[in-house]
């Protein structure tokens, strides 16, 4: 056991060197998520589940407490330890992702979750994403091989089985997010732009081809795309109600507890939380929320200018890309710029796997944005 003075010194150094601005922004975002969980799920719990009206709020609070542990743990690791720990968890959650098609829990036609005794139901891809970023960044920044296209190929080989496993579930939203994150990493690594865009187009066409050829497996995706491009098809109930909620909320909102979307759309507190917030608090609050996200992204990117390690730069770019892309996809779905994907809003939406995944990403970001000193 560590002596008390050593424990004190360790956490004093952690606090002294941590990026306080980034930490405060993370706390603010998680705090807002907890508040919106309270106002958006109390009626669902009491009316639909006939249980304690704070059921979802208490679960949300529990996952945030667990998330705090991961934030502190991952932000305290040394760089070499971060890579080793990430490799271990990458292999562990990749194993669970492989098990999903065989032993996963099916919900609404998709197998995306695992149920393990003594553990809450979790979504392996959510917990895999932070460690996938570290692994891909390590491959792309490997110093002993100077051939950048070999590194691209190797990173693609790592990505491919994950993409295939997500397509099998099927989970096109996470497939798209994972693929775009990989593209952001190879783009930053210095790929030729012509090659980059050709690769992007080919892979997108391949994905669309798979969806079309195996339409019996991905019929719900084709229906979502059809309803997106043809609103009169009648398959866009959730999107219509979300848009109506944003419009009815106006600039300043109806007031806390006055919204109706959370009672009319299933999973509104996860997939349509922006519409729930907009209906009750107005578009003005959504704008403020987006400014907080952009301020967070800005302070993370500031670190890139003073960082010499390519691996650190790539991990930071990958981590913030996941958060930013997921935010943009979620908002795009809520305002009907994108088809429905079932994507949560980082820090804000209810969901245990999403909260833990975001906490791990936050811990990694805090680790790599803190001042580097020899303890």
C-alpha positions in Angstrom: 0.0 0.0 0.0 1.3 3.5 -0.9 2.2 5.7 2.1 -0.3 8.6 2.6 2.2 11.3 1.7 2.9 9.5 -1.6 -0.8 9.2 -2.5 -1.2 12.9 -1.6 1.8 13.9 -3.8 0.6 11.8 -6.7 -2.9 13.4 -6.8 -1.5 16.8 -6.0 0.7 16.6 -9.0 -2.2 15.3 -11.0 -4.3 18.3 -10.0 -1.4 20.7 -10.5 -0.7 19.6 -14.1 -4.2 18.8 -15.4 -5.7 21.2 -17.9 -8.2 23.0 -15.7 -10.2 24.5 -18.6 -10.7 21.2 -20.3 -11.6 19.6 -17.0 -14.2 22.3 -16.1 -15.8 21.9 -19.6 -16.0 18.2 -19.2 -17.7 18.7 -15.7 -20.1 21.2 -17.2 -21.1 18.9 -20.1 -21.7 16.0 -17.8 -23.6 18.2 -15.4 -25.9 19.4 -18.2 -26.4 15.8 -19.2 -27.4 14.8 -15.7 -29.8 17.8 -15.4 -31.5 16.9 -18.8 -31.7 13.3 -17.7 -33.7 14.4 -14.7 -36.2 16.6 -16.7 -36.5 14.3 -19.7 -36.9 10.9 -18.0 -39.0 11.4 -14.8 -42.3 11.1 -16.6 -41.2 8.2 -18.7 -40.2 6.3 -15.5 -43.4 7.1 -13.6 -45.9 6.7 -16.4 -44.5 4.0 -18.7 -42.5 1.9 -16.3 -44.6 2.5 -13.3 -41.6 2.9 -11.1 -39.7 5.6 -9.2 -39.8 8.7 -11.2 -36.0 9.2 -10.6 -35.2 5.7 -11.9 -33.3 6.8 -15.0 -31.8 9.8 -13.3 -30.3 7.6 -10.5 -28.9 5.2 -13.1 -27.5 8.2 -15.1 -25.9 9.5 -11.8 -24.4 6.0 -11.1 -22.8 5.8 -14.5 -21.3 9.2 -14.1 -19.8 8.2 -10.8 -18.3 5.2 -12.6 -17.2 7.5 -15.4 -15.4 9.7 -12.9 -13.2 6.7 -11.9 -12.3 6.1 -15.5 -11.6 9.8 -16.1 -9.1 9.9 -13.1 -7.6 6.5 -14.0 -6.9 7.2 -17.7 -5.8 10.8 -17.1 -3.2 9.6 -14.5 -1.4 7.1 -16.7 2.0 7.7 -18.2 2.1 7.6 -22.0 3.6 4.1 -22.2 1.1 2.8 -19.7 -1.7 4.4 -21.6 -0.7 2.4 -24.7 -0.4 -0.9 -22.9 -3.7 -0.5 -21.0 -5.4 0.5 -24.2 -4.1 -2.6 -26.0 -5.4 -4.8 -23.3 -8.9 -3.2 -23.3 -8.9 -3.1 -27.1 -8.4 -6.9 -27.2 -11.0 -7.5 -24.4 -13.8 -5.4 -26.0 -13.0 -6.7 -29.5 -13.6 -10.2 -28.1 -17.0 -9.1 -26.8 -17.8 -7.5 -30.1 -17.0 -10.8 -31.8 -19.4 -12.5 -29.4 -22.3 -10.1 -30.1 -23.7 -11.9 -33.2 -23.8 -15.2 -31.3 -24.7 -14.3 -27.7 -25.8 -10.6 -28.0 -29.2 -9.3 -26.9 -31.5 -8.5 -29.8 -33.5 -5.2 -29.6 -35.7 -4.0 -32.4 -34.1 -6.3 -34.9 -30.4 -5.5 -34.1 -27.9 -7.4 -31.9 -25.7 -4.7 -30.4 -25.7 -5.4 -26.7 -24.1 -7.9 -24.3 -25.7 -9.2 -21.1 -23.1 -10.5 -18.6 -24.1 -11.7 -15.1 -23.4 -9.1 -12.4 -22.8 -6.4 -15.0 -25.3 -3.9 -16.6 -26.1 -4.5 -20.3 -23.4 -2.8 -22.4 -22.7 -2.1 -26.0 -19.1 -3.4 -26.9 -18.5 -0.9 -29.7 -19.0 2.1 -27.4 -16.3 0.8 -25.1 -14.1 -0.3 -27.9 -13.9 3.1 -29.7 -11.5 5.0 -27.3 -9.0 2.1 -27.4 -9.4 1.7 -31.2 -8.2 5.3 -31.5 -5.1 4.7 -29.4 -4.3 1.5 -31.4 -4.8 3.2 -34.8 -2.7 6.3 -33.7 0.1 4.0 -32.5 0.2 2.2 -35.8 0.1 5.4 -37.9 2.9 7.0 -35.8 5.1 3.9 -35.6 8.7 5.2 -36.0 10.4 2.1 -37.1 8.6 2.0 -40.5 8.7 5.1 -42.7 6.4 3.8 -45.4 3.2 5.8 -44.6 1.0 3.7 -47.1 2.0 0.5 -45.3 0.8 2.1 -42.1 -2.5 3.1 -43.7 -2.9 -0.5 -45.0 -2.1 -2.0 -41.6 -4.6 0.4 -39.8 -7.2 -0.5 -42.4 -6.7 -4.2 -41.6 -7.3 -3.5 -37.9 -10.4 -1.5 -38.8 -11.9 -4.0 -41.3 -13.1 -6.7 -38.9 -14.7 -4.1 -36.6 -16.6 -2.6 -39.6 -17.7 -6.1 -40.7 -18.9 -6.9 -37.2 -20.9 -3.7 -37.0 -22.5 -4.3 -40.4 -23.6 -7.8 -39.2 -25.3 -6.4 -36.1 -26.4 -4.2 -38.1 -25.3 -0.7 -36.8 -24.8 1.7 -39.7 -24.5 4.7 -37.4 -21.5 3.3 -35.5 -20.1 1.9 -38.7 -20.1 5.4 -40.2 -18.7 7.0 -37.1 -15.8 4.5 -36.8 -15.0 4.8 -40.5 -15.0 8.6 -40.5 -12.8 8.6 -37.4 -10.3 6.4 -39.2 -10.4 8.8 -42.2 -9.7 11.8 -40.0 -6.6 10.0 -38.6 -5.2 9.1 -42.0 -6.0 12.6 -43.3 -4.0 14.1 -40.5 -1.2 11.6 -41.1 -0.4 13.2 -44.4 -2.2 11.2 -47.1 -2.3 12.4 -50.7 -5.7 14.2 -51.1 -6.6 12.6 -54.4 -5.9 9.1 -53.0 -7.9 10.1 -49.9 -11.0 11.2 -51.8 -10.9 8.2 -54.1 -10.7 5.9 -51.1 -13.6 7.7 -49.4 -15.8 7.4 -52.4 -15.0 3.7 -53.0 -15.6 2.8 -49.4 -18.9 4.7 -49.3 -20.1 3.0 -52.5 -19.1 -0.4 -51.1 -21.1 0.3 -48.0 -24.2 1.3 -50.0 -23.7 -1.7 -52.2 -23.7 -4.1 -49.3 -26.9 -2.4 -47.9 -28.6 -2.7 -51.3 -27.5 -6.3 -52.1 -28.5 -7.6 -48.6 -31.7 -5.6 -48.5 -33.4 -8.3 -46.4 -30.8 -7.7 -43.7 -30.7 -3.9 -44.0 -34.3 -3.3 -44.9 -34.8 -0.9 -42.0 -31.9 1.2 -43.3 -33.4 1.5 -46.8 -36.7 2.5 -45.2 -35.0 5.2 -43.2 -33.2 6.5 -46.3 -36.4 6.4 -48.3 -38.3 8.4 -45.6 -35.4 10.9 -45.4 -35.5 11.6 -49.1 -39.2 11.2 -49.5 -41.0 12.6 -46.3 -44.4 11.6 -47.8 -43.5 7.9 -47.6 -44.9 7.9 -44.0 -41.9 6.1 -42.4 -40.6 9.1 -40.5 -42.8 9.5 -37.5 -39.9 10.0 -35.0 -38.1 12.6 -37.2 -41.4 14.5 -37.8 -42.1 14.7 -34.1 -38.6 15.8 -33.3 -38.8 18.6 -35.9 -42.2 19.6 -34.6 -40.7 19.8 -31.0 -37.9 22.0 -32.1 -40.3 24.3 -34.0 -42.8 24.5 -31.2 -40.1 25.3 -28.6 -39.1 28.4 -30.6 -36.2 30.5 -29.5 -36.8 30.4 -25.7 -38.7 27.1 -25.2 -42.0 26.2 -23.6 -40.5 25.9 -20.1 -39.1 23.1 -18.0 -41.4 20.0 -17.9 -43.8 21.4 -20.6 -42.4 19.4 -23.5 -44.3 16.5 -25.0 -41.7 14.8 -27.3 -40.4 12.7 -24.4 -43.8 11.1 -24.1 -44.4 10.6 -27.8 -41.1 9.2 -29.1 -39.4 6.1 -27.7 -35.8 6.7 -26.6 -36.2 10.5 -26.9 -33.9 10.9 -23.9 -31.1 9.2 -25.9 -31.5 9.6 -29.7 -33.5 12.8 -29.7 -32.2 14.6 -26.6 -31.5 17.8 -28.6 -35.1 18.0 -29.7 -36.3 17.5 -26.0 -33.9 20.3 -24.8 -35.0 22.6 -27.7 -38.7 22.1 -27.0 -38.4 23.0 -23.3 -35.5 25.4 -23.3 -35.4 26.8 -26.8 -33.0 26.9 -29.7 -31.0 29.5 -27.7 -30.0 26.9 -25.2 -28.9 24.5 -28.0 -26.7 27.3 -29.5 -25.1 27.8 -26.0 -24.6 24.0 -25.7 -22.9 23.9 -29.1 -20.6 26.8 -28.1 -19.5 24.9 -25.1 -18.7 21.9 -27.3 -16.8 24.1 -29.7 -14.9 25.7 -26.9 -14.0 22.3 -25.6 -12.7 21.2 -29.1 -10.8 24.5 -29.4 -8.9 24.0 -26.2 -8.0 20.4 -27.1 -6.7 21.4 -30.5 -4.6 24.2 -28.9 -2.5 21.4 -27.4 -1.6 20.1 -30.9 0.5 23.2 -31.7 2.8 22.6 -28.8 3.0 18.8 -29.0 6.0 17.1 -30.6 4.7 13.5 -30.4 2.9 12.3 -33.5 1.2 9.6 -31.5 -0.2 12.1 -29.0 -1.4 14.4 -31.8 -3.2 11.5 -33.5 -4.8 10.2 -30.3 -6.1 13.7 -29.5 -7.4 14.2 -33.1 -9.1 10.8 -33.0 -10.7 11.4 -29.6 -12.0 14.8 -30.4 -13.1 13.6 -33.9 -15.3 10.9 -32.3 -17.0 13.4 -30.0 -17.4 16.1 -32.7 -18.6 13.7 -35.4 -21.1 12.0 -33.0 -22.4 15.4 -31.9 -22.8 16.6 -35.5 -24.6 13.3 -36.6 -26.9 13.5 -33.6 -27.9 17.1 -34.3 -28.2 16.4 -38.0 -30.7 13.6 -37.3 -32.7 15.8 -34.9 -33.0 18.7 -37.4 -33.6 16.2 -40.3 -30.4 17.0 -42.2 -29.4 13.3 -41.8 -31.4 10.0 -41.7 -32.1 8.4 -38.3 -29.1 6.6 -37.0 -29.8 6.1 -33.2 -26.7 8.1 -32.3 -26.4 9.5 -28.8 -25.1 13.0 -27.9 -21.8 12.7 -26.0 -22.0 13.8 -22.4 -25.7 14.7 -22.6 -27.7 11.6 -23.7 -28.8 9.0 -21.3 -27.1 5.6 -21.7 -24.5 3.7 -19.6 -22.2 2.5 -22.5 -22.2 6.0 -24.0 -21.4 7.7 -20.7 -18.5 5.3 -19.9 -17.1 5.6 -23.4 -17.2 9.4 -23.2 -15.6 9.2 -19.8 -12.7 7.1 -21.1 -12.2 9.5 -24.0 -12.3 12.4 -21.6 -9.7 10.7 -19.4 -7.4 10.2 -22.4 -7.9 13.8 -23.5 -7.1 15.1 -20.0 -4.0 12.9 -19.9 -2.6 14.2 -23.2 -3.5 17.9 -22.6 -1.9 18.1 -19.2 1.6 19.6 -18.5 4.3 17.1 -18.9 6.7 17.0 -15.9 8.8 14.3 -14.2 7.2 13.4 -10.9 
